[in-house]
Amino acid sequence: MSAALTLPYVWATAAEPLPQPAPDAEPTNGVVFYRKRTESLLQRYLRASMAVGRVPAFAQEVSQRGRATNSRMKNFEDVVIFTIDVENCLKRLDKEALQLVVKIALQEYVYIEVATQLGQDVRTVVRSYGKALDRLTVELLHKKLLDLES
């Protein structure tokens, strides 16, 4: 088939308007690229809360892996304030989003395991987890717990 026969078809599809996002969709303004940073902050939160001697109420069965890090909090009060601030941000998520964040980011389950546990499709879990991390990133930015410049 020659290109001349397919060219009008390409012009016809290129002239169609692009689909618009749903009006209730929240703009993320580029926070998608900082999901790994949010996940690492959540891991730091888990280690800090366990170091304080306080296991988060929504993560009772978390088994913490041993890790070494070079970032330290200055004193005990900083650790307590950090854990309370992150918990307040986590409380602002809805129940399903919080469940996904706890299972995937804190308990380190794989998407397939979470999908099996929740009875959902793996794609749904991946999309929902991404949206939950984006909302949490926005909350952490508002509380100034996450710095995107460094």
Sequence and secondary structure as in RCSB ss.txt:
>XXXX:A:sequence
MSAALTLPYVWATAAEPLPQPAPDAEPTNGVVFYRKRTESLLQRYLRASMAVGRVPAFAQEVSQRGRATNSRMKN
FEDVVIFTIDVENCLKRLDKEALQLVVKIALQEYVYIEVATQLGQDVRTVVRSYGKALDRLTVELLHKKLLDLES
>XXXX:A:secstr
  HHHHHHHHHHHHTS      TT    TTGGGGHHHHHHHHHHHHHHHHHHT   TT TT        S   SS
HHHHHHHHHHHHHHHHTS HHHHHHHIIIIIS   HHHHHHHHT  HHHHHHHHHHHHHHHHHHHHHTT   S  
